[in-house]
C-alpha cells in the first residue's frame, strides 16, 4: 500500500504543477500532508516536517546568503566583463547563446555546487535571453542538464556518497567514468545546438542595428509548445509577440524598461543589458571583489568550512566593504529579498515533501519494490540495471536516500552474480543529469526562481532531455566497457 501511495503522491504532485493547477510551494506542502493522513500517520506529520526542515535548514541558509552575495556582486559590476564577453561572442545568434549557456554552466560547475553554478549562469545570461526574447526554459533546461553531468565530480557529492556507501575510493569510481561523462557533456552541447537552432527558427535571423534588435526573417510557427514561455516566466506568448521589433529594446511589456545606454549606437551598445552607469557599481573595488569571490569558491571546493558559513561570512564582508553605510546595505538586501524569500520558501516547502516521503517509509517501499522486481536473469547485468534505475530513482529520491539506502542493496544483488561493487558505483552516477531537475533538489529552485520560470514549465521541458542525456552516458559506459 505504501508503495502505491508513494507513486500516486509523486504523480499527483508532478501533474498538478505541470498543469499549473497548484503552485509548487503549495503542492509541496499540501499533497504530502494529505497523503500522510491517508496512510494513517497524520499524528506524526509534525515530526516528519520538523525532521525534514532540520535536514534542509543548512541548505536554506546557504541559499539565502549565497543569493545576497552573488546579488551584491552583480550590483557592484563583478560580472559585467563576463557578460560583455558573452555578448561579443554570442551577438544576436540564438545558437551561440544556447551553446554558450551550456559552456558557462559546465565551467562554473567545476566548483561542485549547483546553486553557485545556477546563480552565476543566470546572472550572466538572463538579461541576454530577455533582450533577445529567447525561451527562458531553454536556459534553465540546458544549464541544469550540463550541471547534472558535471555534478559527478568527486567533490560534487554523488561520487563521494557512492564511495562512502560502498567503502570504495572516489578516484577509482570517477576516473574510469570520465570517457562516458565526456560523451554525456558532448550530448549536452549537441542538445544546446539543436535547441539553439529551434530558437533561431522561431525568432528569425537577428541582427544588431543602431537602435536595437531587428529581424531579417519572419519567425515560423513554433515547433514545441513549451518554447512559447520565453521571456515571461513561462506564462506563454504567441509567435507574433515573440518577434523583436525595430526601434525598441527588444523586450516585452513586462520586461524592465530599457535605459538610455541600451539604445546607443554600435554593436556593444545595441545589445547592452546591464546599465553601465548604475549607482551600485564599485569599479575601484573590482579586484577586491574578484579576489573575494575566487577565495570563496576555493574554500568551498576545499571544504574548509561548511558552505552556509562560507556564504554567510562572504555576504557580510561583501556588504560591509562595498556599501559601508547602513542605509545602502539595507537597500541591497531589500533589492534581493524577493529571490531570497522565494527560494528559501521553496526549500522549506520541499522539506515537507521529503519529510513525509521518508518518514512514512514510502520511499523505502518504492525503492525495494523496484529492486525486488528485477528478474534473476538480469543479475549478471546489474551494472546496466543500476544505471537504468538511477535515472528515475535519483529524480524521486534525494542523493542521500539513493546512495545510502538503495545502492548498497543493488551492490549486494550484483555481488551475488559476480558483479563488482565498483561497477555498481560507477553505474549509479548515470542519473545525475536528470537528478538536478528533481523537485527534491533545492538548487533547482534557485535556477527557476532567478530565471523567473515556472517550475512546471521547467520540468515539462527538461525531463525528457535530461533523461536522454543520462541514457547517452549509460550507453557510452557500456560501449567503453566501464559499466
TORGUVO-48268 format. One record per residue (C-alpha): residue number from 0; residue in one letter; x, y negated, z negated. Coordinates in nm, 2 decimals. Layout:
<rs>
{NUM, a, {X, Y, Z}}
...
</rs>
This chain:
<rs>
{0, x, {0.00, 0.00, 0.00}}
{1, x, {0.28, -0.24, -0.09}}
{2, x, {0.44, -0.17, 0.25}}
{3, x, {0.13, -0.25, 0.44}}
{4, x, {0.05, -0.57, 0.24}}
{5, x, {0.41, -0.68, 0.28}}
{6, x, {0.39, -0.66, 0.66}}
{7, x, {0.05, -0.82, 0.66}}
{8, x, {0.17, -1.11, 0.44}}
{9, x, {0.46, -1.18, 0.67}}
{10, x, {0.24, -1.15, 0.98}}
{11, x, {-0.02, -1.39, 0.83}}
{12, x, {0.25, -1.64, 0.74}}
{13, x, {0.41, -1.64, 1.09}}
{14, x, {0.07, -1.65, 1.26}}
{15, x, {-0.07, -1.94, 1.06}}
{16, x, {0.24, -2.16, 1.11}}
{17, x, {0.28, -2.09, 1.48}}
{18, x, {-0.09, -2.16, 1.54}}
{19, x, {-0.05, -2.47, 1.33}}
{20, x, {-0.34, -2.38, 1.10}}
{21, x, {-0.13, -2.45, 0.79}}
{22, x, {0.18, -2.65, 0.73}}
{23, x, {0.49, -2.43, 0.65}}
{24, x, {0.51, -2.57, 0.30}}
{25, x, {0.15, -2.48, 0.22}}
{26, x, {0.18, -2.14, 0.39}}
{27, x, {0.50, -2.06, 0.19}}
{28, x, {0.31, -2.12, -0.13}}
{29, x, {-0.05, -2.02, -0.09}}
{30, x, {-0.01, -1.70, 0.12}}
{31, x, {0.23, -1.52, -0.12}}
{32, x, {0.03, -1.64, -0.42}}
{33, x, {-0.29, -1.48, -0.26}}
{34, x, {-0.11, -1.15, -0.18}}
{35, x, {0.04, -1.14, -0.53}}
{36, x, {-0.32, -1.14, -0.66}}
{37, x, {-0.42, -0.88, -0.40}}
{38, x, {-0.15, -0.63, -0.51}}
{39, x, {-0.28, -0.67, -0.87}}
{40, x, {0.02, -0.86, -1.00}}
{41, x, {-0.13, -1.20, -1.03}}
{42, x, {-0.04, -1.22, -1.40}}
{43, x, {0.33, -1.21, -1.31}}
{44, x, {0.30, -1.48, -1.04}}
{45, x, {0.46, -1.74, -1.27}}
{46, x, {0.76, -1.51, -1.35}}
{47, x, {0.82, -1.43, -0.98}}
{48, x, {0.80, -1.80, -0.88}}
{49, x, {1.03, -1.92, -1.16}}
{50, x, {1.28, -1.64, -1.07}}
{51, x, {1.27, -1.75, -0.70}}
{52, x, {1.31, -2.12, -0.79}}
{53, x, {1.60, -2.03, -1.02}}
{54, x, {1.77, -1.84, -0.74}}
{55, x, {1.73, -2.12, -0.49}}
{56, x, {1.78, -2.42, -0.72}}
{57, x, {2.16, -2.45, -0.64}}
{58, x, {2.08, -2.44, -0.27}}
{59, x, {1.82, -2.71, -0.31}}
{60, x, {2.07, -2.93, -0.50}}
{61, x, {2.33, -2.87, -0.24}}
{62, x, {2.10, -2.97, 0.05}}
{63, x, {1.98, -3.28, -0.14}}
{64, x, {2.32, -3.42, -0.19}}
{65, x, {2.45, -3.30, 0.15}}
{66, x, {2.18, -3.49, 0.33}}
{67, x, {2.26, -3.80, 0.13}}
{68, x, {2.63, -3.75, 0.20}}
{69, x, {2.60, -3.70, 0.58}}
{70, x, {2.33, -3.97, 0.60}}
{71, x, {2.58, -4.22, 0.45}}
{72, x, {2.85, -4.10, 0.69}}
{73, x, {2.61, -4.17, 0.98}}
{74, x, {2.52, -4.51, 0.84}}
{75, x, {2.88, -4.62, 0.80}}
{76, x, {2.97, -4.50, 1.15}}
{77, x, {3.19, -4.20, 1.09}}
{78, x, {3.02, -4.00, 1.38}}
{79, x, {2.99, -4.29, 1.62}}
{80, x, {3.31, -4.20, 1.81}}
{81, x, {3.19, -3.84, 1.83}}
{82, x, {2.86, -3.95, 1.97}}
{83, x, {3.02, -4.18, 2.22}}
{84, x, {3.25, -3.89, 2.34}}
{85, x, {2.95, -3.66, 2.37}}
{86, x, {2.76, -3.93, 2.57}}
{87, x, {3.05, -3.98, 2.81}}
{88, x, {3.07, -3.60, 2.87}}
{89, x, {2.70, -3.54, 2.89}}
{90, x, {2.60, -3.87, 3.05}}
{91, x, {2.23, -3.80, 3.15}}
{92, x, {2.27, -3.44, 3.26}}
{93, x, {2.04, -3.21, 3.06}}
{94, x, {2.25, -2.91, 3.14}}
{95, x, {2.56, -3.07, 2.99}}
{96, x, {2.36, -3.19, 2.69}}
{97, x, {2.23, -2.84, 2.60}}
{98, x, {2.57, -2.67, 2.66}}
{99, x, {2.73, -2.95, 2.45}}
{100, x, {2.48, -2.87, 2.18}}
{101, x, {2.60, -2.50, 2.17}}
{102, x, {2.96, -2.61, 2.18}}
{103, x, {2.93, -2.86, 1.90}}
{104, x, {2.73, -2.62, 1.68}}
{105, x, {2.98, -2.34, 1.74}}
{106, x, {3.28, -2.56, 1.65}}
{107, x, {3.12, -2.71, 1.34}}
{108, x, {3.01, -2.36, 1.23}}
{109, x, {3.37, -2.28, 1.16}}
{110, x, {3.32, -2.43, 0.82}}
{111, x, {3.10, -2.13, 0.73}}
{112, x, {2.80, -2.34, 0.61}}
{113, x, {2.48, -2.35, 0.82}}
{114, x, {2.34, -2.66, 0.65}}
{115, x, {2.65, -2.86, 0.73}}
{116, x, {2.65, -2.74, 1.09}}
{117, x, {2.29, -2.85, 1.14}}
{118, x, {2.34, -3.19, 0.98}}
{119, x, {2.64, -3.28, 1.19}}
{120, x, {2.49, -3.13, 1.51}}
{121, x, {2.15, -3.30, 1.48}}
{122, x, {2.30, -3.63, 1.36}}
{123, x, {2.52, -3.64, 1.67}}
{124, x, {2.27, -3.52, 1.93}}
{125, x, {1.92, -3.62, 1.81}}
{126, x, {1.94, -3.97, 1.94}}
{127, x, {2.06, -3.84, 2.28}}
{128, x, {1.77, -3.59, 2.31}}
{129, x, {1.52, -3.86, 2.21}}
{130, x, {1.66, -4.11, 2.46}}
{131, x, {1.65, -3.86, 2.75}}
{132, x, {1.31, -3.72, 2.63}}
{133, x, {1.45, -3.37, 2.62}}
{134, x, {1.29, -3.09, 2.42}}
{135, x, {1.40, -3.10, 2.06}}
{136, x, {1.31, -2.73, 2.02}}
{137, x, {1.58, -2.66, 2.27}}
{138, x, {1.83, -2.84, 2.05}}
{139, x, {1.72, -2.66, 1.73}}
{140, x, {1.70, -2.32, 1.91}}
{141, x, {2.04, -2.34, 2.07}}
{142, x, {2.21, -2.48, 1.75}}
{143, x, {2.05, -2.21, 1.53}}
{144, x, {2.15, -1.93, 1.76}}
{145, x, {2.51, -2.05, 1.80}}
{146, x, {2.54, -2.09, 1.43}}
{147, x, {2.40, -1.74, 1.37}}
{148, x, {2.67, -1.58, 1.59}}
{149, x, {2.94, -1.78, 1.41}}
{150, x, {2.79, -1.71, 1.07}}
{151, x, {2.96, -1.37, 1.08}}
{152, x, {3.30, -1.53, 1.00}}
{153, x, {3.45, -1.37, 0.69}}
{154, x, {3.39, -1.69, 0.48}}
{155, x, {3.04, -1.73, 0.62}}
{156, x, {2.86, -1.49, 0.39}}
{157, x, {2.72, -1.18, 0.57}}
{158, x, {3.07, -1.02, 0.62}}
{159, x, {3.16, -1.08, 0.26}}
{160, x, {2.84, -0.93, 0.14}}
{161, x, {2.88, -0.62, 0.36}}
{162, x, {3.23, -0.58, 0.24}}
{163, x, {3.13, -0.61, -0.13}}
{164, x, {2.83, -0.38, -0.09}}
{165, x, {3.03, -0.10, 0.07}}
{166, x, {3.36, -0.18, -0.10}}
{167, x, {3.55, -0.25, 0.22}}
{168, x, {3.79, -0.52, 0.34}}
{169, x, {3.63, -0.82, 0.51}}
{170, x, {3.91, -0.82, 0.77}}
{171, x, {3.85, -0.46, 0.86}}
{172, x, {3.49, -0.54, 0.93}}
{173, x, {3.52, -0.87, 1.11}}
{174, x, {3.84, -0.84, 1.33}}
{175, x, {3.73, -0.54, 1.54}}
{176, x, {3.39, -0.71, 1.59}}
{177, x, {3.55, -1.02, 1.75}}
{178, x, {3.51, -0.90, 2.11}}
{179, x, {3.14, -0.82, 2.06}}
{180, x, {3.08, -1.15, 1.88}}
{181, x, {3.27, -1.33, 2.16}}
{182, x, {3.03, -1.18, 2.41}}
{183, x, {2.74, -1.30, 2.19}}
{184, x, {2.88, -1.65, 2.20}}
{185, x, {2.91, -1.64, 2.57}}
{186, x, {2.55, -1.53, 2.58}}
{187, x, {2.46, -1.84, 2.38}}
{188, x, {2.64, -2.06, 2.63}}
{189, x, {2.46, -1.88, 2.92}}
{190, x, {2.13, -1.94, 2.74}}
{191, x, {2.22, -2.31, 2.69}}
{192, x, {2.29, -2.34, 3.06}}
{193, x, {1.96, -2.17, 3.16}}
{194, x, {1.77, -2.39, 2.92}}
{195, x, {1.95, -2.70, 3.04}}
{196, x, {1.85, -2.61, 3.40}}
{197, x, {1.49, -2.58, 3.29}}
{198, x, {1.51, -2.93, 3.12}}
{199, x, {1.67, -3.07, 3.44}}
{200, x, {1.39, -2.93, 3.65}}
{201, x, {1.13, -3.06, 3.41}}
{202, x, {1.27, -3.41, 3.37}}
{203, x, {1.41, -3.46, 3.72}}
{204, x, {1.76, -3.58, 3.82}}
{205, x, {1.85, -3.85, 3.57}}
{206, x, {2.10, -4.13, 3.63}}
{207, x, {2.21, -4.43, 3.43}}
{208, x, {2.12, -4.77, 3.55}}
{209, x, {2.19, -5.11, 3.42}}
{210, x, {1.86, -5.13, 3.23}}
{211, x, {1.83, -4.77, 3.10}}
{212, x, {1.73, -4.44, 3.24}}
{213, x, {1.57, -4.38, 3.58}}
{214, x, {1.48, -4.07, 3.76}}
{215, x, {1.56, -3.99, 4.12}}
{216, x, {1.33, -3.68, 4.15}}
{217, x, {0.98, -3.62, 4.03}}
{218, x, {0.97, -3.37, 3.75}}
{219, x, {0.80, -3.04, 3.84}}
{220, x, {0.54, -2.87, 3.63}}
{221, x, {0.69, -2.73, 3.31}}
{222, x, {0.76, -2.36, 3.31}}
{223, x, {0.74, -2.30, 2.94}}
{224, x, {0.46, -2.45, 2.72}}
{225, x, {0.68, -2.49, 2.42}}
{226, x, {0.91, -2.74, 2.60}}
{227, x, {0.62, -2.98, 2.60}}
{228, x, {0.70, -3.07, 2.25}}
{229, x, {1.01, -3.26, 2.35}}
{230, x, {1.09, -3.58, 2.17}}
{231, x, {0.78, -3.58, 1.95}}
{232, x, {0.85, -3.33, 1.68}}
{233, x, {0.66, -3.06, 1.86}}
{234, x, {0.33, -3.25, 1.89}}
{235, x, {0.32, -3.20, 2.27}}
{236, x, {0.33, -3.42, 2.57}}
{237, x, {0.22, -3.39, 2.93}}
{238, x, {0.48, -3.38, 3.21}}
{239, x, {0.38, -3.73, 3.31}}
{240, x, {0.46, -3.85, 2.96}}
{241, x, {0.80, -3.68, 2.98}}
{242, x, {0.92, -3.89, 3.27}}
{243, x, {1.18, -4.15, 3.19}}
{244, x, {1.08, -4.49, 3.32}}
{245, x, {1.27, -4.77, 3.48}}
{246, x, {1.35, -5.08, 3.28}}
{247, x, {1.29, -4.92, 2.94}}
{248, x, {1.48, -4.75, 2.67}}
{249, x, {1.37, -4.41, 2.78}}
{250, x, {1.18, -4.34, 2.46}}
{251, x, {0.82, -4.28, 2.39}}
{252, x, {0.59, -4.50, 2.19}}
{253, x, {0.66, -4.30, 1.87}}
{254, x, {1.04, -4.35, 1.90}}
{255, x, {1.24, -4.61, 1.72}}
{256, x, {1.24, -4.94, 1.92}}
{257, x, {1.54, -5.00, 2.13}}
{258, x, {1.79, -5.25, 2.01}}
{259, x, {1.93, -5.52, 2.24}}
{260, x, {2.26, -5.34, 2.27}}
{261, x, {2.08, -5.04, 2.42}}
{262, x, {1.97, -5.24, 2.72}}
{263, x, {2.32, -5.38, 2.81}}
{264, x, {2.47, -5.31, 3.15}}
{265, x, {2.72, -5.03, 3.21}}
{266, x, {2.72, -4.66, 3.16}}
{267, x, {2.80, -4.65, 2.79}}
{268, x, {2.57, -4.93, 2.70}}
{269, x, {2.30, -4.78, 2.93}}
{270, x, {2.29, -4.48, 2.70}}
{271, x, {2.36, -4.65, 2.37}}
{272, x, {2.19, -4.45, 2.09}}
{273, x, {2.35, -4.59, 1.78}}
{274, x, {2.33, -4.96, 1.71}}
{275, x, {2.70, -5.08, 1.71}}
{276, x, {2.60, -5.39, 1.51}}
{277, x, {2.41, -5.22, 1.23}}
{278, x, {2.48, -5.38, 0.89}}
{279, x, {2.58, -5.05, 0.73}}
{280, x, {2.89, -5.00, 0.94}}
{281, x, {3.22, -4.98, 0.75}}
{282, x, {3.49, -4.99, 1.01}}
{283, x, {3.77, -5.07, 0.76}}
{284, x, {3.68, -4.76, 0.56}}
{285, x, {3.66, -4.53, 0.87}}
{286, x, {3.98, -4.34, 0.79}}
{287, x, {3.89, -4.31, 0.42}}
{288, x, {3.55, -4.16, 0.52}}
{289, x, {3.71, -3.93, 0.77}}
{290, x, {3.97, -3.80, 0.51}}
{291, x, {3.69, -3.76, 0.25}}
{292, x, {3.48, -3.55, 0.49}}
{293, x, {3.78, -3.34, 0.60}}
{294, x, {3.88, -3.28, 0.24}}
{295, x, {3.52, -3.19, 0.15}}
{296, x, {3.49, -2.94, 0.43}}
{297, x, {3.83, -2.79, 0.34}}
{298, x, {3.74, -2.75, -0.02}}
{299, x, {3.41, -2.60, 0.09}}
{300, x, {3.59, -2.33, 0.30}}
{301, x, {3.84, -2.26, 0.02}}
{302, x, {3.55, -2.24, -0.23}}
{303, x, {3.75, -2.44, -0.48}}
{304, x, {3.42, -2.55, -0.65}}
{305, x, {3.06, -2.44, -0.60}}
{306, x, {2.92, -2.60, -0.28}}
{307, x, {2.64, -2.80, -0.47}}
{308, x, {2.91, -2.95, -0.70}}
{309, x, {3.12, -3.05, -0.40}}
{310, x, {2.84, -3.23, -0.22}}
{311, x, {2.73, -3.39, -0.54}}
{312, x, {3.07, -3.54, -0.60}}
{313, x, {3.11, -3.63, -0.24}}
{314, x, {2.78, -3.81, -0.22}}
{315, x, {2.85, -4.01, -0.54}}
{316, x, {3.20, -4.10, -0.41}}
{317, x, {3.08, -4.20, -0.06}}
{318, x, {2.81, -4.42, -0.20}}
{319, x, {3.03, -4.59, -0.46}}
{320, x, {3.32, -4.67, -0.21}}
{321, x, {3.11, -4.77, 0.09}}
{322, x, {2.83, -4.95, -0.10}}
{323, x, {2.97, -5.09, -0.42}}
{324, x, {2.66, -5.29, -0.50}}
{325, x, {2.38, -5.10, -0.67}}
{326, x, {2.12, -5.26, -0.45}}
{327, x, {2.29, -5.13, -0.14}}
{328, x, {2.33, -4.78, -0.29}}
{329, x, {1.96, -4.77, -0.38}}
{330, x, {1.87, -4.87, -0.02}}
{331, x, {2.08, -4.59, 0.13}}
{332, x, {1.93, -4.33, -0.10}}
{333, x, {1.58, -4.46, -0.02}}
{334, x, {1.66, -4.45, 0.36}}
{335, x, {1.73, -4.08, 0.34}}
{336, x, {1.47, -3.99, 0.07}}
{337, x, {1.22, -3.86, 0.33}}
{338, x, {1.46, -3.60, 0.46}}
{339, x, {1.57, -3.51, 0.11}}
{340, x, {1.21, -3.46, -0.01}}
{341, x, {1.10, -3.26, 0.30}}
{342, x, {1.39, -3.02, 0.29}}
{343, x, {1.40, -2.98, -0.09}}
{344, x, {1.03, -2.92, -0.10}}
{345, x, {1.05, -2.65, 0.17}}
{346, x, {1.33, -2.48, -0.02}}
{347, x, {1.13, -2.46, -0.34}}
{348, x, {0.82, -2.35, -0.15}}
{349, x, {1.03, -2.08, 0.01}}
{350, x, {1.12, -1.98, -0.34}}
{351, x, {0.76, -1.88, -0.40}}
{352, x, {0.76, -1.66, -0.09}}
{353, x, {1.09, -1.49, -0.17}}
{354, x, {1.00, -1.46, -0.54}}
{355, x, {0.67, -1.28, -0.46}}
{356, x, {0.81, -1.07, -0.18}}
{357, x, {1.09, -0.94, -0.40}}
{358, x, {0.92, -0.94, -0.74}}
{359, x, {0.62, -0.73, -0.63}}
{360, x, {0.85, -0.48, -0.47}}
{361, x, {0.70, -0.53, -0.12}}
{362, x, {1.04, -0.60, 0.05}}
{363, x, {1.19, -0.28, -0.10}}
{364, x, {0.90, -0.07, 0.00}}
{365, x, {0.90, -0.22, 0.35}}
{366, x, {1.27, -0.15, 0.39}}
{367, x, {1.26, 0.20, 0.26}}
{368, x, {0.97, 0.28, 0.49}}
{369, x, {1.17, 0.16, 0.79}}
{370, x, {1.48, 0.36, 0.69}}
{371, x, {1.27, 0.66, 0.59}}
{372, x, {1.12, 0.67, 0.94}}
{373, x, {1.45, 0.73, 1.11}}
{374, x, {1.44, 1.07, 1.28}}
{375, x, {1.72, 1.32, 1.18}}
{376, x, {1.82, 1.34, 1.55}}
{377, x, {1.93, 0.98, 1.53}}
{378, x, {2.16, 1.05, 1.23}}
{379, x, {2.48, 1.06, 1.43}}
{380, x, {2.39, 0.73, 1.59}}
{381, x, {2.33, 0.54, 1.26}}
{382, x, {2.56, 0.26, 1.37}}
{383, x, {2.33, 0.18, 1.65}}
{384, x, {2.03, 0.23, 1.43}}
{385, x, {2.17, -0.01, 1.17}}
{386, x, {2.23, -0.27, 1.44}}
{387, x, {1.88, -0.25, 1.57}}
{388, x, {1.73, -0.26, 1.22}}
{389, x, {1.94, -0.55, 1.12}}
{390, x, {1.76, -0.77, 1.37}}
{391, x, {1.41, -0.76, 1.20}}
{392, x, {1.53, -0.69, 0.85}}
{393, x, {1.76, -0.99, 0.82}}
{394, x, {1.48, -1.20, 0.96}}
{395, x, {1.23, -1.08, 0.70}}
{396, x, {1.48, -1.05, 0.41}}
{397, x, {1.74, -1.26, 0.25}}
{398, x, {2.10, -1.16, 0.33}}
{399, x, {2.15, -1.05, -0.04}}
{400, x, {1.85, -0.82, -0.02}}
{401, x, {1.96, -0.67, 0.31}}
{402, x, {2.33, -0.62, 0.24}}
{403, x, {2.30, -0.51, -0.13}}
{404, x, {1.97, -0.33, -0.10}}
{405, x, {1.95, -0.17, 0.25}}
{406, x, {2.30, -0.14, 0.39}}
{407, x, {2.41, 0.10, 0.12}}
{408, x, {2.12, 0.32, 0.19}}
{409, x, {2.20, 0.31, 0.57}}
{410, x, {2.56, 0.38, 0.49}}
{411, x, {2.47, 0.68, 0.28}}
{412, x, {2.24, 0.82, 0.55}}
{413, x, {2.52, 0.77, 0.81}}
{414, x, {2.78, 0.94, 0.59}}
{415, x, {2.57, 1.25, 0.58}}
{416, x, {2.60, 1.26, 0.96}}
{417, x, {2.97, 1.17, 0.98}}
{418, x, {2.93, 0.80, 1.05}}
{419, x, {3.19, 0.59, 0.86}}
{420, x, {3.07, 0.31, 0.63}}
{421, x, {3.29, 0.06, 0.82}}
{422, x, {3.08, 0.13, 1.13}}
{423, x, {2.76, 0.06, 0.94}}
{424, x, {2.91, -0.26, 0.80}}
{425, x, {3.00, -0.39, 1.15}}
{426, x, {2.66, -0.30, 1.29}}
{427, x, {2.49, -0.48, 1.00}}
{428, x, {2.63, -0.81, 1.14}}
{429, x, {2.43, -0.78, 1.46}}
{430, x, {2.11, -0.95, 1.35}}
{431, x, {2.27, -1.28, 1.22}}
{432, x, {2.18, -1.47, 1.54}}
{433, x, {1.81, -1.43, 1.45}}
{434, x, {1.86, -1.45, 1.08}}
{435, x, {1.95, -1.82, 1.09}}
{436, x, {1.59, -1.90, 1.21}}
{437, x, {1.43, -1.69, 0.93}}
{438, x, {1.18, -1.88, 0.71}}
{439, x, {1.38, -1.74, 0.42}}
{440, x, {1.70, -1.94, 0.52}}
{441, x, {1.70, -2.28, 0.36}}
{442, x, {1.93, -2.43, 0.62}}
{443, x, {1.67, -2.39, 0.90}}
{444, x, {1.45, -2.64, 0.71}}
{445, x, {1.74, -2.89, 0.73}}
{446, x, {1.76, -2.82, 1.11}}
{447, x, {1.39, -2.87, 1.19}}
{448, x, {1.35, -3.14, 0.93}}
{449, x, {1.62, -3.37, 1.06}}
{450, x, {1.52, -3.29, 1.42}}
{451, x, {1.16, -3.36, 1.34}}
{452, x, {1.04, -3.03, 1.49}}
{453, x, {0.76, -2.83, 1.36}}
{454, x, {0.89, -2.50, 1.21}}
{455, x, {0.62, -2.31, 1.40}}
{456, x, {0.74, -2.45, 1.73}}
{457, x, {1.10, -2.37, 1.65}}
{458, x, {1.00, -2.01, 1.56}}
{459, x, {0.79, -1.96, 1.87}}
{460, x, {1.07, -2.08, 2.09}}
{461, x, {1.38, -1.94, 1.92}}
{462, x, {1.29, -1.59, 1.80}}
{463, x, {1.29, -1.43, 2.15}}
{464, x, {1.62, -1.59, 2.25}}
{465, x, {1.79, -1.52, 1.92}}
{466, x, {1.68, -1.16, 1.92}}
{467, x, {1.80, -1.12, 2.28}}
{468, x, {2.14, -1.26, 2.17}}
{469, x, {2.16, -1.01, 1.88}}
{470, x, {2.09, -0.73, 2.13}}
{471, x, {2.37, -0.85, 2.35}}
{472, x, {2.61, -0.84, 2.06}}
{473, x, {2.49, -0.48, 1.98}}
{474, x, {2.53, -0.37, 2.34}}
{475, x, {2.88, -0.52, 2.36}}
{476, x, {2.97, -0.35, 2.03}}
{477, x, {2.86, -0.01, 2.17}}
{478, x, {3.03, -0.08, 2.51}}
{479, x, {3.36, -0.16, 2.34}}
{480, x, {3.34, 0.14, 2.11}}
{481, x, {3.32, -0.08, 1.80}}
{482, x, {2.97, 0.05, 1.69}}
</rs>
